[in-house]
Amino acid sequence: MKKIGAMIFIMMIGLSASFSSNAGGGFYGHRHGGSHGMHGNRWVAPLVIGGIVGAAVYSNYANSQNVYREPIYVQPPNYVPHYVITPVQPKAYYCLDYGSYYPQVTTCPSPWQLVN
């Protein structure tokens, strides 16, 4: 649709230029009589100029392309949960039969006793 509109616009400019060239009093200010130039070819120059301007406008329009940028994705911030670290209470195991603690004694005949 835009191409057709541009072509009609260029044609209207060319026609208006050719009509205005016929509105004058002839060549060199003379209105009547004599042959002072090419009376039948006054439409050639507006047509050529209109064609050149139209071709320039159309080529500029035809070569324009829509350029799309690559989208930018914003990453959400990494959420690191805050943990409350409680110190571990030392635990020791005591063997009554040997009178020593684990790991100095690896086996105990009676049950181990937990010592805090």
Secondary structure per residue as TSV (DSSP state, phi and psi in degrees):
chain	resnum	aa	ss	phi	psi
A	1	M	-	360.0	-39.0
A	2	K	H	-68.1	-34.0
A	3	K	H	-65.1	-42.9
A	4	I	H	-64.9	-43.0
A	5	G	H	-61.7	-40.9
A	6	A	H	-66.6	-39.4
A	7	M	H	-67.1	-40.7
A	8	I	H	-64.2	-41.0
A	9	F	H	-60.8	-44.8
A	10	I	H	-64.7	-39.9
A	11	M	H	-65.1	-38.6
A	12	M	H	-65.2	-40.1
A	13	I	H	-63.6	-43.1
A	14	G	H	-63.5	-41.9
A	15	L	H	-67.0	-40.5
A	16	S	H	-66.3	-34.0
A	17	A	H	-68.2	-37.4
A	18	S	H	-72.7	-34.2
A	19	F	H	-68.1	-39.6
A	20	S	H	-69.6	-26.2
A	21	S	H	-72.2	-26.0
A	22	N	H	-83.9	-10.2
A	23	A	S	-80.6	-13.7
A	24	G	S	-76.2	-178.2
A	25	G	-	-91.3	20.7
A	26	G	S	96.1	-173.5
A	27	F	G	-77.2	140.3
A	28	Y	G	59.8	28.1
A	29	G	G	78.4	2.6
A	30	H	-	-88.6	138.0
A	31	R	-	-98.0	-37.7
A	32	H	S	-130.2	153.1
A	33	G	S	76.4	153.6
A	34	G	S	72.2	164.3
A	35	S	-	-114.0	108.3
A	36	H	-	-110.3	15.5
A	37	G	S	160.1	-163.8
A	38	M	-	-90.0	100.4
A	39	H	S	-76.2	-29.9
A	40	G	T	-89.2	-7.3
A	41	N	T	-112.1	28.3
A	42	R	T	-72.3	-14.3
A	43	W	T	-85.6	-11.7
A	44	V	H	-67.8	-48.9
A	45	A	H	-63.0	-47.8
A	46	P	H	-62.0	-34.9
A	47	L	H	-67.0	-42.7
A	48	V	H	-66.3	-46.0
A	49	I	H	-64.3	-41.9
A	50	G	H	-62.6	-38.4
A	51	G	H	-65.8	-40.9
A	52	I	H	-66.7	-46.6
A	53	V	H	-64.9	-42.3
A	54	G	H	-62.7	-41.1
A	55	A	H	-65.0	-39.1
A	56	A	H	-65.9	-43.4
A	57	V	H	-65.7	-44.7
A	58	Y	H	-66.4	-40.4
A	59	S	H	-66.6	-36.6
A	60	N	H	-66.6	-39.6
A	61	Y	H	-69.7	-40.7
A	62	A	H	-70.2	-30.1
A	63	N	H	-85.4	-11.6
A	64	S	-	-77.2	131.4
A	65	Q	-	-125.2	150.0
A	66	N	-	-76.9	125.9
A	67	V	-	-110.0	121.6
A	68	Y	-	-106.1	134.0
A	69	R	-	-79.5	154.6
A	70	E	-	-71.5	134.7
A	71	P	-	-66.4	149.1
A	72	I	-	-102.7	122.4
A	73	Y	-	-103.2	126.2
A	74	V	-	-97.3	121.9
A	75	Q	-	-79.4	138.3
A	76	P	-	-69.1	151.6
A	77	P	-	-66.0	146.1
A	78	N	-	-73.7	126.2
A	79	Y	-	-96.2	120.9
A	80	V	-	-109.3	114.0
A	81	P	-	-66.5	145.4
A	82	H	-	-91.9	116.0
A	83	Y	-	-100.9	139.7
A	84	V	-	-93.1	117.9
A	85	I	-	-94.7	120.9
A	86	T	-	-99.2	139.0
A	87	P	-	-67.7	141.0
A	88	V	-	-82.0	128.8
A	89	Q	-	-73.0	132.0
A	90	P	-	-66.5	136.1
A	91	K	-	-118.9	140.7
A	92	A	E	-132.8	146.2
A	93	Y	E	-111.4	132.1
A	94	Y	E	-117.6	136.3
A	95	C	E	-105.9	117.4
A	96	L	T	-68.4	-35.2
A	97	D	T	-67.0	-40.6
A	98	Y	T	-96.1	-14.9
A	99	G	T	67.6	36.4
A	100	S	E	-143.6	168.6
A	101	Y	E	-100.8	157.7
A	102	Y	T	-76.0	135.5
A	103	P	T	-98.7	4.5
A	104	Q	T	-64.9	-34.6
A	105	V	-	-113.8	125.9
A	106	T	-	-94.4	-21.6
A	107	T	-	-130.8	149.8
A	108	C	-	-139.0	128.2
A	109	P	S	-67.1	-32.2
A	110	S	S	-99.2	167.5
A	111	P	-	-62.7	145.9
A	112	W	-	-69.7	147.3
A	113	Q	E	-110.0	131.6
A	114	L	E	-83.3	127.6
A	115	V	E	-120.8	131.7
A	116	N	-	-98.0	360.0
